[in-house]
Amino acid sequence: METLEAIKQRRSVRAYKPDMPAKELVEKVIEAGIWAPTGMGQQAPVIVAITDKALRDELSAMNAEIFGRPGTDPFYGAPVVLVVLADKTMPTHVYDGSLVMGNMMLAAYDLGLSSCWIHRAKEEFESERGKQILEQLGIEGDYEGIGHCILGYATDDAAPVAKPRKENWVYWAE
């Protein structure tokens, strides 16, 4: 697929089938993330790949609570959650993690998967429970949650349509 076409066609999906994507597809999405550019080449982000339903559901409940909508699923039923965290000691950590998220969402689309960036990872992993989860996974350091890249297969009625691009998006200084 041509990169520019993927960029134009990819949309955030907010309704997923429960079907788990093949691990090989998830690994390819992760590979795209680890090849994202990072400030000074320091590779400050890490990716936590969550396919365990119990942990996925726990993070969803935490996220819903932070969002002020307890009892909902902010992950929209997606069976895979790729949490991007980045080392706070790097001044570019938020930008680096954002590039990881963008790469993964584009790769997912190219591979036939749907995705969406879900916020509130920062608050989740600043909580005591979030810190415990990282410790249990063996993740050491001072990390900030950048985002959740949810992955899966869209329900049949979930395909959003692109909005027209706004005017005055670009200003040239020639």
C-alpha positions as CSV (number, residue, x, y, z in Angstrom):
1,M,0.0,0.0,0.0
2,E,1.3,3.5,-0.8
3,T,2.0,5.4,2.4
4,L,0.1,8.6,1.5
5,E,-3.0,6.5,0.6
6,A,-2.8,4.7,4.0
7,I,-2.6,8.0,5.8
8,K,-5.6,9.4,3.9
9,Q,-7.7,6.3,4.4
10,R,-7.0,5.2,8.0
11,R,-9.7,6.2,10.5
12,S,-10.1,5.6,14.2
13,V,-12.6,2.8,14.9
14,R,-14.8,2.7,17.9
15,A,-16.6,-0.7,17.6
16,Y,-14.8,-4.0,17.5
17,K,-15.5,-7.7,17.1
18,P,-14.2,-9.9,19.9
19,D,-12.0,-11.9,17.4
20,M,-8.3,-11.8,18.5
21,P,-6.0,-10.9,15.6
22,A,-3.2,-13.3,14.8
23,K,-0.1,-12.7,17.0
24,E,2.0,-12.3,13.9
25,L,-0.1,-9.3,12.9
26,V,0.1,-7.7,16.3
27,E,3.9,-8.3,16.2
28,K,4.1,-6.4,12.9
29,V,2.2,-3.5,14.3
30,I,4.6,-3.4,17.3
31,E,7.6,-3.6,14.9
32,A,6.3,-0.5,13.1
33,G,6.2,1.2,16.5
34,I,9.7,0.3,17.5
35,W,11.0,1.8,14.2
36,A,9.4,5.2,14.9
37,P,11.9,8.1,15.0
38,T,12.9,9.3,18.5
39,G,14.7,12.3,19.8
40,M,18.4,11.9,19.5
41,G,17.8,8.3,18.7
42,Q,17.4,7.5,22.4
43,Q,14.4,5.2,21.9
44,A,12.7,6.4,25.1
45,P,9.3,4.6,24.6
46,V,8.3,1.1,25.5
47,I,5.3,-0.8,24.4
48,V,3.2,-3.0,26.7
49,A,1.3,-5.5,24.5
50,I,-1.8,-6.7,26.3
51,T,-3.8,-9.6,25.0
52,D,-4.6,-11.0,28.4
53,K,-8.4,-10.4,28.8
54,A,-8.3,-9.9,32.5
55,L,-5.6,-7.2,32.4
56,R,-7.2,-5.6,29.4
57,D,-10.5,-5.4,31.2
58,E,-8.8,-4.1,34.4
59,L,-7.2,-1.3,32.4
60,S,-10.5,-0.6,30.7
61,A,-12.2,-0.2,34.1
62,M,-9.4,2.1,35.3
63,N,-9.6,4.2,32.2
64,A,-13.4,4.5,32.4
65,E,-13.1,5.6,36.0
66,I,-10.5,8.3,35.1
67,F,-12.7,9.3,32.2
68,G,-15.7,9.8,34.6
69,R,-17.7,7.0,32.8
70,P,-17.5,4.0,35.1
71,G,-19.1,0.8,33.7
72,T,-18.3,1.7,30.1
73,D,-15.5,0.2,27.9
74,P,-13.3,3.0,26.6
75,F,-11.5,0.4,24.5
76,Y,-14.7,-0.2,22.5
77,G,-14.4,-4.0,22.7
78,A,-11.0,-4.2,21.1
79,P,-9.2,-7.4,22.2
80,V,-5.7,-6.0,22.0
81,V,-4.3,-2.9,23.8
82,L,-0.8,-1.7,23.0
83,V,0.2,0.8,25.8
84,V,2.9,3.2,24.8
85,L,4.9,4.6,27.7
86,A,8.0,6.8,27.5
87,D,10.9,7.6,29.7
88,K,10.1,10.9,31.4
89,T,13.8,11.8,31.7
90,M,14.0,12.4,28.0
91,P,12.8,15.9,27.0
92,T,11.2,14.5,23.9
93,H,9.3,11.6,25.5
94,V,5.8,12.7,24.7
95,Y,6.7,13.4,21.0
96,D,8.6,10.1,20.8
97,G,5.7,8.1,22.2
98,S,3.3,10.0,19.8
99,L,5.3,8.9,16.8
100,V,5.2,5.3,18.0
101,M,1.4,5.5,18.3
102,G,1.1,7.0,14.8
103,N,3.4,4.3,13.2
104,M,1.4,1.6,14.9
105,M,-2.0,2.9,13.8
106,L,-0.8,3.2,10.2
107,A,0.7,-0.3,10.2
108,A,-2.5,-1.7,11.7
109,Y,-4.5,-0.2,8.8
110,D,-2.1,-1.5,6.3
111,L,-2.4,-5.0,7.8
112,G,-6.2,-5.0,7.7
113,L,-6.7,-4.2,11.4
114,S,-8.6,-1.3,12.9
115,S,-7.2,0.9,15.6
116,C,-7.9,4.0,17.8
117,W,-5.8,6.1,20.1
118,I,-7.3,6.1,23.6
119,H,-6.1,8.7,26.1
120,R,-5.7,8.6,29.9
121,A,-2.6,6.2,29.9
122,K,-0.8,9.0,31.8
123,E,-3.2,8.9,34.7
124,E,-3.5,5.1,34.7
125,F,0.2,4.6,35.1
126,E,0.7,7.4,37.6
127,S,-1.8,5.5,39.9
128,E,-0.6,3.0,42.5
129,R,-2.2,0.2,40.6
130,G,-0.7,1.3,37.3
131,K,2.8,1.4,39.0
132,Q,2.1,-2.1,40.4
133,I,1.3,-3.4,36.9
134,L,4.5,-2.0,35.5
135,E,6.5,-3.5,38.4
136,Q,4.8,-6.9,37.8
137,L,5.8,-6.8,34.2
138,G,9.4,-5.9,35.1
139,I,9.3,-2.4,33.7
140,E,11.6,-0.2,35.7
141,G,12.1,3.5,35.4
142,D,10.1,6.7,35.4
143,Y,7.7,6.2,32.5
144,E,4.7,8.4,31.5
145,G,1.7,6.8,29.7
146,I,1.4,8.3,26.3
147,G,-1.6,6.4,24.9
148,H,-3.3,3.1,24.2
149,C,-3.4,1.8,20.7
150,I,-6.4,-0.5,20.6
151,L,-6.4,-3.1,17.9
152,G,-8.8,-5.6,16.4
153,Y,-11.4,-6.1,13.7
154,A,-14.0,-3.4,13.2
155,T,-17.7,-4.4,13.4
156,D,-19.4,-4.3,10.1
157,D,-21.0,-0.9,10.8
158,A,-18.0,0.8,12.3
159,A,-16.3,2.3,9.3
160,P,-16.0,6.0,9.8
161,V,-15.9,8.4,6.8
162,A,-13.2,11.0,6.5
163,K,-14.2,14.6,7.2
164,P,-13.2,17.2,4.6
165,R,-9.9,18.9,5.4
166,K,-10.3,22.4,6.8
167,E,-9.3,25.5,5.0
168,N,-6.2,27.4,6.0
169,W,-4.4,24.3,7.2
170,V,-1.1,25.3,5.6
171,Y,0.5,28.7,5.5
172,W,3.5,29.1,3.2
173,A,6.4,31.4,4.0
174,E,8.3,31.5,0.6
